[in-house]
Amino acid sequence: MTLSSSNDSFSRAGGTTGRGVAVFLAIAFVPAWAWLLIGHFLFGLSALDPLLQLPFAFAPAVAAFIVRRWVTGEGFADAGLALRLRASRPQYLIAWTGPFVLVAATVLVAVALGVEAPALSELDGLASGVPGWITLPVLAVALLILTPLYGGEEFGWTGYLRPRLFPGDPHLSILTTGLIWAVWHFPLAFVGYIEFGNVAFGLASWTVSFILQEYILAWLWLRSGNIWVVSLAHAGNNMVLALLTSHLLESRTSTVELMWISIVPLAAVVGWLVATGRLEEGAAAQRAAGGSGRPARR
């Protein structure tokens, strides 16, 4: 793992040190894992209980805040906290609508593989008394409302950690961050949040999904320099892609099978980003714009 404090496409000059990253990881992992396991096994909290989920989800943000404010003193100039609604409009649109496109692509892949095609009417049961066709615009609005909650992770992983791992090498930086991000989620497989018949293979499959997601999140960050764009995309992954594909296809496939089906369109998007040099282009544009906390320009 290479750390740097230089001003390049992945880190802002000064303040980024090995100690900062080490403290960040310790705070992001130890209290989060401890609370998840204690809350579930000692206090009996469900894996879907906000009392269990929210402290866990905000641990990376708390870690990044503590490190930026008191450990390295680097501050928040490169944290991408400004909304930049006009400058980041294309990225906001992609982050908002992309998950719905990925749902459609995942269903098409499933059908192509011989899975029985679901009907839109099957979404009628997603929310009591709400027709399926209304569910989609309701979810679209819900994403905007819930975006700040997903900032708890993205302020830490994509906004703080990733730019400080292997700066200058976007692929290694993303792969490493995606792997760390996946491992951080592993305890969820032991508290009822997700269940795998074969735990080892399930966690490995989940890791592949996380790394592909991190590629997309990193690209959105590099193009926008905006943590809220990334948080919106993260909300879409959980509240649209995972929720809708599970509801439409899980009765027809196993959890791991569905995961690999959804990996196909994710891999296609990532393959396009890599093949077209979009990550390097975004990094270069962000460097020209003056650092990782400013929007990239074409």
C-alpha positions as CSV (number, residue, x, y, z in Angstrom):
1,M,0.0,0.0,0.0
2,T,1.5,3.3,-1.1
3,L,0.6,6.5,0.6
4,S,1.3,10.0,-0.6
5,S,0.9,13.6,0.5
6,S,1.6,15.0,-3.0
7,N,-0.9,17.1,-4.9
8,D,-1.9,14.8,-7.8
9,S,-5.1,13.4,-9.2
10,F,-5.8,11.4,-6.0
11,S,-4.5,13.4,-3.1
12,R,-4.3,17.0,-2.0
13,A,-0.9,18.4,-0.9
14,G,-0.1,18.1,2.8
15,G,-1.8,16.2,5.6
16,T,-2.2,12.8,4.0
17,T,0.0,10.4,5.9
18,G,0.2,6.8,6.7
19,R,-0.9,7.6,10.2
20,G,-4.0,9.3,9.0
21,V,-5.0,6.3,6.9
22,A,-4.2,3.9,9.7
23,V,-6.3,5.9,12.2
24,F,-9.1,6.1,9.6
25,L,-9.2,2.4,9.1
26,A,-9.1,1.7,12.8
27,I,-12.1,3.9,13.5
28,A,-14.0,2.8,10.5
29,F,-13.6,-0.9,11.3
30,V,-13.3,-1.5,15.1
31,P,-16.3,0.5,16.5
32,A,-18.5,-0.4,13.5
33,W,-17.8,-4.1,13.8
34,A,-18.1,-4.1,17.6
35,W,-21.5,-2.3,17.5
36,L,-22.8,-4.5,14.8
37,L,-22.0,-7.7,16.7
38,I,-22.9,-6.4,20.2
39,G,-26.1,-4.8,19.0
40,H,-27.2,-7.9,17.2
41,F,-26.1,-10.7,19.5
42,L,-26.2,-9.0,22.9
43,F,-29.2,-6.6,22.4
44,G,-31.0,-8.6,19.8
45,L,-31.3,-5.8,17.2
46,S,-32.4,-6.9,13.8
47,A,-30.0,-6.4,10.9
48,L,-32.6,-4.1,9.4
49,D,-33.1,-2.0,12.5
50,P,-31.9,1.6,11.9
51,L,-30.5,1.5,15.5
52,L,-28.1,-1.1,14.3
53,Q,-27.5,0.1,10.8
54,L,-26.9,3.8,11.2
55,P,-24.0,3.8,13.7
56,F,-22.4,1.2,11.5
57,A,-23.0,3.1,8.3
58,F,-21.7,6.4,9.6
59,A,-18.5,5.0,11.1
60,P,-16.5,5.8,7.9
61,A,-17.7,9.4,7.9
62,V,-16.9,9.8,11.6
63,A,-13.4,8.3,11.0
64,A,-12.8,10.7,8.1
65,F,-13.9,13.7,10.1
66,I,-11.7,12.8,13.1
67,V,-8.7,12.2,10.8
68,R,-9.2,15.4,8.7
69,R,-9.9,17.6,11.7
70,W,-7.5,16.3,14.4
71,V,-5.1,13.7,13.2
72,T,-3.7,15.2,10.0
73,G,-5.2,18.7,10.2
74,E,-5.7,18.7,6.4
75,G,-9.2,20.1,6.7
76,F,-12.1,19.6,4.3
77,A,-11.2,21.7,1.2
78,D,-10.9,18.5,-0.9
79,A,-13.9,16.7,0.7
80,G,-16.3,17.6,-2.1
81,L,-19.0,18.8,0.2
82,A,-20.4,21.5,-2.0
83,L,-23.6,20.5,-3.8
84,R,-22.5,22.1,-7.2
85,L,-25.9,21.3,-8.7
86,R,-25.2,23.1,-12.0
87,A,-21.5,22.0,-12.5
88,S,-22.3,18.4,-11.5
89,R,-25.7,18.1,-13.2
90,P,-24.6,15.4,-15.7
91,Q,-23.2,13.2,-12.9
92,Y,-26.2,13.8,-10.7
93,L,-28.4,12.6,-13.6
94,I,-26.3,9.5,-14.2
95,A,-26.3,8.7,-10.5
96,W,-30.0,9.2,-10.2
97,T,-31.2,7.3,-13.2
98,G,-28.4,4.8,-13.7
99,P,-29.6,2.3,-11.1
100,F,-33.0,2.0,-12.9
101,V,-31.2,1.2,-16.1
102,L,-29.1,-1.4,-14.4
103,V,-32.3,-3.0,-13.0
104,A,-33.7,-3.3,-16.5
105,A,-30.3,-4.7,-17.7
106,T,-30.1,-7.2,-14.9
107,V,-33.6,-8.5,-15.7
108,L,-32.7,-8.8,-19.4
109,V,-29.6,-10.8,-18.5
110,A,-31.6,-13.1,-16.2
111,V,-34.2,-13.7,-19.0
112,A,-31.4,-14.4,-21.5
113,L,-30.0,-17.0,-19.0
114,G,-33.4,-18.7,-18.9
115,V,-34.9,-17.2,-15.8
116,E,-38.6,-16.6,-16.0
117,A,-39.4,-13.0,-16.9
118,P,-41.0,-11.0,-14.1
119,A,-43.8,-8.6,-14.7
120,L,-44.0,-5.0,-13.5
121,S,-47.2,-5.9,-11.6
122,E,-45.0,-8.0,-9.3
123,L,-43.8,-4.7,-7.8
124,D,-47.4,-4.2,-6.4
125,G,-46.4,-6.0,-3.3
126,L,-43.3,-4.0,-2.6
127,A,-45.2,-1.3,-0.7
128,S,-48.6,-2.1,0.8
129,G,-51.4,-0.6,-1.3
130,V,-49.0,1.0,-3.8
131,P,-49.3,-0.1,-7.4
132,G,-46.1,-1.2,-9.0
133,W,-46.0,1.6,-11.6
134,I,-46.1,4.2,-8.8
135,T,-43.3,2.4,-6.9
136,L,-40.7,3.5,-9.4
137,P,-41.2,7.3,-9.2
138,V,-41.6,7.0,-5.4
139,L,-38.2,5.3,-5.2
140,A,-36.7,8.0,-7.4
141,V,-37.9,10.7,-5.0
142,A,-36.8,8.6,-2.0
143,L,-33.3,8.4,-3.4
144,L,-32.9,12.2,-3.2
145,I,-34.2,12.2,0.4
146,L,-32.0,9.3,1.5
147,T,-28.8,10.4,-0.2
148,P,-27.3,12.1,2.9
149,L,-27.6,8.8,4.8
150,Y,-25.3,7.1,2.2
151,G,-22.9,10.0,2.6
152,G,-21.9,8.3,5.9
153,E,-20.0,5.7,3.8
154,E,-19.0,7.8,0.8
155,F,-17.5,10.6,2.8
156,G,-15.1,8.0,4.2
157,W,-14.4,5.4,1.5
158,T,-14.6,7.3,-1.8
159,G,-14.0,10.9,-0.5
160,Y,-11.2,10.2,2.0
161,L,-9.6,6.7,1.7
162,R,-9.5,6.0,-2.1
163,P,-7.7,9.2,-3.1
164,R,-5.0,8.3,-0.5
165,L,-4.3,4.8,-1.6
166,F,-1.9,4.4,-4.6
167,P,-2.3,8.0,-5.8
168,G,-1.7,8.3,-9.5
169,D,-2.8,4.7,-10.2
170,P,-6.6,4.8,-10.4
171,H,-7.1,1.1,-11.0
172,L,-5.0,-0.1,-8.0
173,S,-6.5,2.6,-5.9
174,I,-10.1,1.5,-6.8
175,L,-9.3,-2.2,-6.4
176,T,-7.8,-1.7,-3.0
177,T,-10.6,0.5,-1.8
178,G,-13.3,-1.8,-3.2
179,L,-11.6,-4.8,-1.4
180,I,-11.4,-2.9,1.9
181,W,-15.0,-1.7,1.5
182,A,-16.2,-5.2,0.9
183,V,-14.4,-6.7,3.9
184,W,-15.9,-4.0,6.1
185,H,-19.3,-5.3,5.1
186,F,-18.5,-9.0,5.8
187,P,-20.0,-9.1,9.4
188,L,-23.4,-8.3,7.8
189,A,-23.4,-11.9,6.5
190,F,-23.4,-13.1,10.1
191,V,-26.2,-11.0,11.5
192,G,-29.0,-11.8,9.1
193,Y,-28.6,-8.9,6.6
194,I,-27.7,-11.2,3.8
195,E,-27.5,-15.0,3.8
196,F,-25.2,-17.3,1.7
197,G,-25.5,-21.1,1.4
198,N,-21.7,-21.2,0.9
199,V,-20.4,-18.3,3.0
200,A,-16.9,-18.3,1.5
201,F,-18.1,-18.2,-2.1
202,G,-20.9,-15.8,-1.2
203,L,-18.4,-13.3,0.4
204,A,-16.1,-13.7,-2.6
205,S,-19.0,-13.0,-5.0
206,W,-20.0,-10.0,-2.9
207,T,-16.5,-8.7,-3.0
208,V,-16.5,-8.7,-6.8
209,S,-19.7,-6.7,-6.8
210,F,-18.3,-4.1,-4.4
211,I,-15.2,-3.6,-6.5
212,L,-17.2,-3.1,-9.6
213,Q,-19.4,-0.6,-7.8
214,E,-16.4,1.2,-6.5
215,Y,-15.2,1.7,-10.1
216,I,-18.4,3.4,-11.0
217,L,-18.4,5.5,-7.8
218,A,-14.8,6.5,-8.3
219,W,-15.5,7.6,-11.9
220,L,-18.4,9.7,-10.7
221,W,-16.2,11.3,-8.1
222,L,-13.4,12.0,-10.5
223,R,-15.8,13.6,-13.0
224,S,-17.7,15.7,-10.4
225,G,-15.4,16.1,-7.3
226,N,-18.7,15.9,-5.5
227,I,-19.4,13.5,-2.6
228,W,-23.2,13.9,-3.0
229,V,-23.2,12.6,-6.5
230,V,-21.4,9.5,-5.2
231,S,-23.8,9.2,-2.3
232,L,-26.8,9.4,-4.6
233,A,-25.4,6.6,-6.7
234,H,-24.8,4.5,-3.6
235,A,-28.4,5.2,-2.5
236,G,-29.5,4.0,-5.9
237,N,-27.5,0.8,-5.6
238,N,-29.2,-0.1,-2.3
239,M,-32.6,1.3,-2.7
240,V,-33.2,0.6,-6.4
241,L,-30.8,-1.9,-7.9
242,A,-30.6,-4.3,-4.9
243,L,-34.2,-3.8,-3.8
244,L,-35.9,-4.2,-7.2
245,T,-33.8,-7.0,-8.5
246,S,-34.2,-8.9,-5.3
247,H,-38.0,-8.4,-5.3
248,L,-38.3,-9.3,-9.0
249,L,-35.8,-12.2,-9.3
250,E,-34.9,-13.6,-5.9
251,S,-37.8,-16.1,-5.9
252,R,-36.5,-17.4,-9.2
253,T,-32.8,-17.6,-8.3
254,S,-30.5,-18.0,-5.3
255,T,-28.9,-15.0,-3.6
256,V,-25.5,-15.7,-5.1
257,E,-26.9,-16.5,-8.6
258,L,-28.8,-13.2,-8.5
259,M,-25.6,-11.4,-7.4
260,W,-23.7,-12.8,-10.4
261,I,-26.5,-11.9,-12.8
262,S,-26.4,-8.3,-11.5
263,I,-22.6,-8.4,-11.9
264,V,-22.9,-8.8,-15.7
265,P,-24.3,-5.3,-16.4
266,L,-22.0,-3.8,-13.8
267,A,-19.0,-5.4,-15.4
268,A,-20.1,-4.1,-18.8
269,V,-20.2,-0.5,-17.5
270,V,-16.8,-0.9,-15.8
271,G,-15.4,-2.5,-18.9
272,W,-16.5,0.5,-20.9
273,L,-14.9,2.9,-18.4
274,V,-11.6,1.0,-18.5
275,A,-11.6,0.5,-22.3
276,T,-12.3,4.1,-23.1
277,G,-9.8,5.5,-20.5
278,R,-12.5,7.4,-18.7
279,L,-10.8,6.9,-15.3
280,E,-7.5,8.3,-16.5
281,E,-9.3,11.1,-18.3
282,G,-11.3,12.0,-15.1
283,A,-8.1,11.9,-13.0
284,A,-6.3,14.2,-15.5
285,A,-9.2,16.6,-15.7
286,Q,-9.5,16.7,-11.9
287,R,-5.8,17.4,-11.6
288,A,-6.1,20.2,-14.1
289,A,-9.0,21.6,-12.1
290,G,-6.7,21.8,-9.0
291,G,-7.3,18.8,-6.8
292,S,-9.6,16.0,-5.8
293,G,-12.2,18.2,-4.3
294,R,-13.0,20.3,-7.3
295,P,-15.1,19.3,-10.3
296,A,-13.4,18.0,-13.3
297,R,-13.9,19.8,-16.6
298,R,-13.8,18.3,-20.1
